[in-house]
């Protein structure tokens, strides 16, 4: 599958910030927050900085977190709901969508060793949920990444990164299962970034 070049254009896409239980308000920003110090962008080189080794790793984040946690890993579902998005530029990143398309929104906290490590937000167009991708509606406390990396036809867009504030970095990318899109944004929290990053 060829990913449309327009879909890779860097932009700051606005959505509504929603408070997330147990996390500070500044972490509860949505995946395209205008609070970012830097615009979402695709890096042209891989820095050696340990923080960016988390951000730019194309493998399974879930697997790395489980390894680092020493089997003390947990997923807490913050919210699951249907949302209507109105930013046309942002919607275009998902390809051709029916008019007034709803999105399945899932927000979770990934924790290890009793600390919150990552806040993750997934968006899936309703029209993409008719096939295998519909299984994400039934994940419960199972990590999305664990399910995603089991899919044989999985494809991924380039990773875009953003600095939310002095303590939190984020990344996002579009995954494609059977050519159907979903967006995953992950916010790396201070408790995780203070630890040595394990090998990918």
C-alpha positions in Angstrom: 0.0 0.0 0.0 1.3 3.5 -0.8 0.7 6.1 1.8 -0.5 9.4 0.4 2.2 12.1 0.5 -0.3 14.6 1.7 -1.1 12.4 4.6 2.5 12.8 5.8 2.5 16.6 5.8 3.5 18.0 9.2 0.9 20.1 10.9 -0.4 21.1 14.3 -3.9 19.6 14.3 -6.3 20.9 17.0 -8.6 18.6 19.0 -10.2 19.0 22.4 -8.2 18.4 25.6 -9.9 15.9 28.0 -8.9 15.4 31.6 -7.5 12.0 32.4 -7.9 10.5 35.9 -4.7 10.1 37.9 -2.6 12.2 35.5 -1.6 15.9 35.9 -3.7 18.3 33.7 -0.8 19.1 31.4 -0.5 15.4 30.5 -4.2 15.2 29.7 -3.7 17.1 26.4 -4.9 15.3 23.3 -2.6 13.9 20.7 -2.3 17.1 18.6 -2.1 19.7 21.4 -1.1 23.2 20.4 0.8 23.3 23.8 3.7 21.5 22.1 6.9 23.5 22.1 7.6 21.9 18.6 5.3 21.1 15.8 4.7 17.4 15.1 7.4 16.4 12.5 9.1 13.5 11.0 12.8 13.3 12.1 15.3 13.2 9.3 18.0 11.5 11.4 18.1 9.2 14.5 19.6 11.1 17.4 21.6 9.3 20.1 19.7 10.9 22.9 18.2 8.2 25.2 14.8 9.9 25.2 14.7 9.8 21.4 15.6 6.2 21.4 12.1 5.7 22.9 10.4 8.1 20.5 11.9 6.7 17.3 11.8 3.0 18.0 9.6 1.3 15.3 9.2 -1.9 17.3 6.6 -2.8 19.9 6.5 -0.2 22.7 4.5 -2.7 24.8 7.2 -5.3 24.5 9.9 -2.8 25.7 7.8 -1.6 28.6 7.1 -5.2 29.7 10.8 -6.0 29.6 11.7 -2.9 31.6 9.0 -3.5 34.2 10.2 -7.0 35.2 6.6 -8.4 34.8 5.2 -5.5 36.8 3.2 -4.0 33.9 -0.4 -2.8 33.8 -2.9 -1.1 31.5 -5.5 1.2 32.9 -8.3 2.3 30.6 -9.0 6.0 31.2 -11.8 6.4 28.7 -13.4 4.7 25.7 -16.0 6.7 23.7 -17.2 7.9 20.3 -15.9 11.3 19.2 -16.7 13.6 16.3 -13.6 15.5 14.9 -14.0 18.7 13.0 -10.6 19.7 11.8 -10.6 19.0 8.0 -6.8 18.9 7.7 -6.5 16.4 10.5 -9.3 14.2 9.1 -7.6 14.2 5.7 -4.7 12.2 7.3 -7.0 9.2 7.6 -7.8 9.2 3.8 -11.3 9.3 2.3 -13.9 9.1 5.0 -17.7 9.3 4.9 -19.3 12.7 5.8 -19.6 13.2 9.6 -17.5 10.2 10.4 -17.3 9.2 14.0 -14.1 8.0 15.7 -13.6 5.4 18.4 -11.4 7.0 21.0 -9.4 4.9 23.5 -7.2 6.5 26.2 -5.1 4.3 28.5 -2.2 4.6 31.0 0.6 2.1 30.7 2.3 1.6 34.0 5.4 -0.3 35.2 6.7 -0.9 38.7 3.7 1.0 40.1 4.4 4.2 38.2 2.6 5.8 35.2 5.0 5.5 32.2 3.0 6.3 29.1 -0.4 8.0 28.3 -1.7 6.6 25.0 -4.5 7.7 22.8 -5.9 5.8 19.9 -8.4 7.0 17.2 -10.1 4.7 14.7 -12.7 5.8 12.1 -16.0 4.0 12.5 -15.8 3.0 8.8 -12.5 1.1 9.5 -14.0 -1.2 12.2 -15.9 -3.6 10.0 -13.0 -6.1 9.6 -10.2 -7.3 11.8 -9.7 -3.8 13.1 -13.0 -4.1 14.9 -11.3 -6.2 17.5 -9.9 -3.1 19.1 -13.3 -2.4 20.5 -13.0 -5.5 22.7 -9.4 -5.0 24.0 -10.4 -4.1 27.5 -7.1 -4.0 29.5 -5.1 -5.7 26.8 -2.4 -3.4 25.3 -3.2 -2.2 21.8 0.4 -2.7 20.8 0.3 -6.3 21.7 -2.6 -6.8 19.3 -1.2 -4.6 16.6 2.1 -6.3 16.3 0.4 -9.7 15.9 -1.2 -8.5 12.6 0.6 -9.9 9.6 -0.3 -7.1 7.2 0.5 -4.3 9.6 2.0 -1.1 8.0 3.0 2.1 9.7 3.6 5.7 8.6 6.7 7.6 9.6 6.8 8.5 13.3 6.2 12.2 14.2 7.4 13.6 17.5 6.4 16.6 19.6 7.6 18.1 22.9 4.6 18.8 25.1 6.5 20.6 27.8 9.9 20.4 29.6 9.1 16.9 31.0 7.0 15.2 28.5 7.7 14.1 24.9 5.2 12.5 22.6 5.1 10.6 19.3 2.3 9.6 16.9 1.9 7.5 13.8 -0.8 6.0 11.6 -1.0 2.2 11.5 -2.8 0.4 8.8 -4.4 -3.0 9.3 -5.8 -4.5 6.0 -5.3 -1.0 4.6 -7.6 0.5 7.3 -6.2 3.4 9.4 -5.9 4.0 13.1 -3.9 6.7 14.8 -1.8 6.0 17.9 -0.3 8.8 20.0 1.9 8.1 23.0 3.0 10.5 25.7 6.2 9.5 27.5 6.0 10.5 31.1 8.8 11.7 33.4 8.9 8.5 35.5 9.8 6.5 32.3 12.2 9.0 30.8 14.2 9.1 34.0 15.0 5.4 33.5 17.7 3.9 31.2 16.0 2.9 28.0 16.3 -0.9 27.4 17.6 -2.2 24.1 14.9 -2.2 21.3 
